[in-house]
Amino acid sequence: MALDSGASIVCPTLAVRSNVGVEVWSCENLSLQYAYKPNLPKEDSKNCRSISFSADGRYFAYSNGTEIKVLKTNDWAIECTLPRPKAFYLKFSPLGNYLATWELYTVTKDKPEGSSNMFIYELSSGLEVFATVQKNPTDWEPSWSSDESLFAIVIGGEALFYEISGDITSFHRYTRKIGGNRGAVVSLSPGACPPYVAVYTPGSKGGPSMCKLYKYPSLSPNQAIACKSFFQADRVDLLWNKRGSGILLLTSTEVDKSGASYYGNQALHFMATKGDSCSVPLCMKKRVCRLHYNCYISVINIHRIQEPNPEKEKKIRHVAKKLSDIKKLKLRQEQGETLELNQLNKISMEAKFLEELKILKLTA
């Protein structure tokens, strides 16, 4: 959705990204027949990797292989341009005042230690206010409170919290932190502020994975409101309800060791800010591909997909094997081994393979 020049008029708008560029389509009246109009933005470039609307519809951003353009949707004028030609993912903050970008982490001969690949920009000034290294293309983005007074991000296994006062210097030093393990995930609740905080920590050495809920700023280990532990969780997806009173945890493993499915095992858990937690029963014959809450009643809608056909399963195995090889190369790199150029090129393809694997699983 976009705001018309009348400021209060909402104009249904659709952004389309293809292998030839980016177009913005709109529909007239209520017929919902979307079409491209000459007065709407269009970018002819095969390097447009990402597009994103802000939550309130004020801004539209896209990368074109040269820079990131942020447009105001009321008149499609350029709000700012950001010098990130390699940007792969874009994510607006809740109120649209900031834009986070992620690009592939690379190591060169000039910078063997690597350099920052995740950035946050203030849109009103176009200034870079935060930069760090986020090697993993999943769970890279920061989590914001609804009023943008707080944002949290996991760096080096620790969940760091920054209290934003309107001064960009507040991005330079975190105010609180929670220790964890590599692969941890942090998520702030929507709704009232200060928010609740969910922190997921993966298990290690055969121990269980764990998710804890806190009420910011009370983040000491003995101040957890709720705690849920579980096994068989290589990754977790966190989903808050709209009021921020409960959170779903969809856990999954990379491989089903029983051999019943190549997709791996899944489990669903629920945690409430009142301190309750439980497991949600699932049909084991079908895989969960999407979760969402009903906006008006306390109901969770679960969408499942059938098991894949043999040809699709073969493609998934092939891509997963490439990702497994990349994971081993990254481990060798972290241990100090100097990799060859072709091995570094393989690592640079990780985000592409993850996206390909995601599409294969969703379309199975």
N, C-alpha and C positions, 0 to 999 in steps of 0.2 A: 504494500500500500504506500501511497505517496500523498503529500499535501499539495493541493492546488494553490495557485497564486492568491486565492482568496483566504489563505491561511487556515480557515476552519473547515474547508471543504476537503473531504477525503476522496481521492481519485484512485480507483483500482489500477494497479500497475504491476507488470510482470517483467522481470529481468531475465534475459535468455543468454546463456554463455555456450558457445559452440566452438568447433575447430576453426572457424573463420573470424571469430571476434565476439563482441558483446552488443546486444541490442536491448532497448527498453520498449516494451509494448504497453498499450493502455486500451481500455474499453470505454465506449461511450454509452451513456444512459445505464440501464440495468440489464442489457442484453448479454453481457459477459462475453462478447466476441472480441477477443484481444487481437490487436494488429499494430504493426509499427507505423508511427507517424513521423513525418519529416522533422517536426520540431523536437523530437525526443532524442536522447543521446544515442550515439552509435560509434563503436570503435572497431575498425577493421584490423585485427591483429591475431595471428595464430598463437601468440604467447600470453593470452588472457587466461590466467590460471585460477582466479578467484573473484567472486562477486559477493556483496553483502549489503543488506538494508539495515539501518538502525532500527531498534525495537519500536520507536515512536514514528517511524516513517519519514523523519526529517532529512535523513542523509542516505545516499547510495554511494558505495565505494567499489572500485574494481582495480585490479592490477593488469597492466598491458605489456609487461616485459621490459618497460623503460622506467615506469614510475607507478605510484598508486594515485588515482584521482578520486577525490571525495566531492560529490555533487550535492547541492541543496535541491530537494525534490519539489519545492514550491515553484522554482523557475528554471531548474537544471543548470544553474550557474555553478562554477567551480568554487568550492569552499576553500580547498587547499590541495596541493600536490605533495606527495611524500617520496623521498628518494630511495625507494626500495624496489629496484627492478627485478629482484629474484623472489619477491613475496609469493608464498604458496597458499597461505591461509590468512583470512581477515576476520576480526571479531570486534564488534562495537561494545562499548560499556552500556549498562542499562539505560542511562539517560542520553546516550549518544555524544557525550563530551570527549570521549577518548576512543582511539582505535588501536587494537593490538594486532600485530602482524607476526607471522612466522615464516621462516625460509629454511632451506636445508642447511644443516650444520656441516661445514667443510673444514678440512685441514690442508694447509698448503706448506710449501717449503719455506716461505717467508714467515708464516705464522703456524708453526707445528703444534702450538697449543690450542689453535682454533680461535674463533672470535664470536662475539654475540650474534645470535640469529633470531632472537625474539625481542620485539620492540613495542613500546607503547608511545603513541603520539597524542598530544593535546590538539584537538581540531581547530579551536579558535585561533591558535597561534601557529599551528603547523610544527611545533617544536617536539623533538624527541625528549621524553621525560623519564624513560626507563628502558634499560637494555640488559639482557642476560643471556646465558646459554641454556637452551632447551633442546637437547638432542633428540628426544622422542617426539615424533609427529602426532602422537595421541596424548591427550590430557596436557597439552602444552599451554592452553590459554589460562589467564588469571581468572579468579572468581571474584565478583563484585557484590557489595551490598546494594540494595535497591536505590539508595540515595547517593551512591558513589563516594561515601565518606570512608569506605574501607575496601581494600582489595587484598586478596590472598593468593599466593602462588607457591608451588613446591619447587625448591631448588636444592639439589644435592641431598634429597631425601627428607629435608626439613620443610615444614609448612611455615612460611613467613607472612606476617601481617603488616600492612602499611596503612596508617591512618592518614587520609588525604584531607588537607585543610584548605585547599584552593591554591596553595603555593606549591609550585612544581618541586621545590626542595624537599617536600614531604615524601617524594618518591625515592629519595636518596638513602633513606635509613628506615629499616623496619622497626616496629615498636614492640612486637611480640613474636614468639615462635613456638612451634611444637616439634619436637624431635620425632624422627620416624626412620623408615628404611627406604632404600632405593625402590622406586615404583609407587610411592605413596601418592594419594589423591586428596585434595582439599576442595570443599564446596561450601559456599555461604548461602544461607536460606534467603528466598525473596520475602517481600512483605516488610513488616515492622523492623525498625533498627533500634538498638544494635541487633545484628542477626544471630541466628544459631549457626554453628560450625560443625560440619561433618568431616572427619578425617579418617581415611581408609589407609591401613598399613598392611602390606602383603606379608604373608607368613614366611618364615625362614627356618631352615634346618628341620623341616618336618613339622613345624609348629603351625597353628591356625592363623589365618588372616583375621583382621579385626577392623571394625568400624566403630568410632566413638562420636557421640554428639556432645557439644559444649554450647554454652551461652556466652558469647563474646561480651566482656574481655576475660571471663573466668576460664582459663585454659590449662590450669594445673591438672596433673593426672588424677587427683582425687576429686576434681570438680566436674567430671564427666556426668552428663545427665542420663545417658543411655549407652549401652555397649552391646555389640553383637559380634560373635566370633563364628567362623565357618572355615571348612576345608574346601579343597578343589576350587581355587579361585586364582587363575592366572591374571585376570583383569576384572574390573568392576565398572559398571555404569551407574552413576548417581542421578536420581530424579526427584526433585522436591515438588510437593504440591504447591498450588498458587499462593496459599496463605503462609507457607513456610512452617507448617505444623507437623509435617511428616515427610519421610524420604524413603524412596524405593532403592534397593541395591540389587542390580542384576549382575550376578557373578557368572563367569564362564571360564572354562579351561580350553587350551589350544587344541588338545586331542582327547578324545574319549578312549581311555585305556581299555575299556571293555570291548572296543571294536564295533559297537552298535552304530556309531555315527562318526564320520570324519570331523564333523563340526565341533565335537567336544561336549562336555556336560554343562548344563546351565542350572542355576538356582536363583530364586527370587526371595528377598527378605524385605521387611518393612520395619522402620524405626520411627517412633513418635517423640516429639519434644516433651511429652509428659513423662517419658521414661519407659514406655512400653516398647517391646520388639517382638517380632514373630517371623516365621517362615511362611511363604505363600505357596501352596501346592501348585504344581504345573503338570500339564500333560507331557509325558516324556517322549511321545512319538513325534512331536512337532517342535520346531525351534522358535523361540521368541525373537521376532525381528524388531518390534517396536512396542513401547509402553507409553500411555498417557493417562492423565486423570480426567474424570468428568468434572466440568467447571462448577456444577451446581450441587452435586451429591457426592458422598464419599464412596465412589466406585472407581476401580482401576480397570481400564480397558487394555487387553493384551492381544496383540496381533501375532499370529504364528505363520510359519511357512512350512510346506511339506519338505520331506527329505529330498536331496538333489537327485537328478538323473545321473547315470554313470559318466556321461561325457562332461557334465558340469563338475562332478566330483573329481574327475581327473585333472581338470584345469585348476581347481582349488588346491589339490595336492601339489601341483607344479609350482604355483605361486607361493604356497606355504613353505615349500622346500627352499626357494630363493630367500625368503625372509629368515628362515632358520640359519642359512649360510651367512647372511648379513649379520645376524645376532652373534654368531661365533667370531666373525671378523672384528666386530666392535669390541668384543671382550678382549681379543688379542691386542687391539689398539689401546685399550684402557690399561692393559698390563705393561705397556711401554714398547711393544713390538712395532717396528717400522714396516708399514705395509707398502706393497707395490702399487703403482698407479692404477692398474686394472682392478685391484681390490678396493681402492678408494672410490673408484667409479661405481662399483657394486654397492657400496654403502650409500652413495649419493642417490641411488634409485629406491631407497627404502620407502619413502613417502608414496612414490608412484605405485609400488607393489602393494602397500597397505590399502591404498584407495581402490586398486583393482580387486583385491581380496574382499573388501567391503562390498563392492558392487556385485561380485559373483555370489556372495552369500545372501544379499538382499533380493536378488533376482532369481534365485534358485527355485 
